[in-house]
């Protein structure tokens, strides 16, 4: 295998575009807003065919590591490239073994990737008029971050959103007495690549069970569909059955297993 940095967007787009349901995040990083913070590494076989891609996204304090492709190619890539000491992993579950030869993976979460297309979207018949559903913008970043901190477990780090990230994404919230009590948003919105990733769905504990998560997720999804996004994905923990039911109600369908979470390089311990 030949392993080297890949800066050819057309080649990456062709490779990743074969399965956008799996590679939506990586495709989104071809967007100009993320390209400068993305390091793509490729592994080519003897016939000069791209067989695997490793992505290190440097947009956060801890790099995000994503893997796509054949196990053999990814093993060659991971053995050849300079790997960060600490990463946040987002990868298909089937690649856990190859990842585990280089990183300690005991703290990763098992997820289901769910996918929605315009043809599977199921709009809500109505939104309760008593709910104050609002489209959020740059000036709401602090309020969003305050809300999301309530979802953190003991010792868990919550990535804070900057005003520009909120402005470039799609975020909706429900307000009560001037404060946000529920919200949903996006990790990636890349219209040119036809993909978006929904996430950051959270309802304050006292408001759960009232359908607020459904309402805000629907609002985000509906805007993405209206924008013409063809592949909309989200990740959900495998054991979070209430959330899975909410997403299925909107037309999301379960696909492959994913893993996500922090990992440390094995050879440093």
Buried (B, 14 or more C-beta within 10 A) or exposed (E): BBBEEBEEEEBBBEBBBEBBBBBBBBBBBBBEBBEEBBBBBBBBBEEEEBBBBBBBBBBEEBBBBBBBBBBBBBBBBBBBBEBBEBBBBBBBBBBBEBBBEBBBBEEBBBBBBBBBBBEEBEEBEEBEEEBEBBEBEEEBBEBBBEBBEEBEEEEEEEBBBEBEBBBBBBBBBBBBEEEBBBBBBBBBBBEEBBBBBBBBBBBBEEBEEBBBBBBBBBBBBBBBBEEEBBBBBBBBEBEEEEBBEBBBBBBBBBBBBBBBBBBBBBEEE
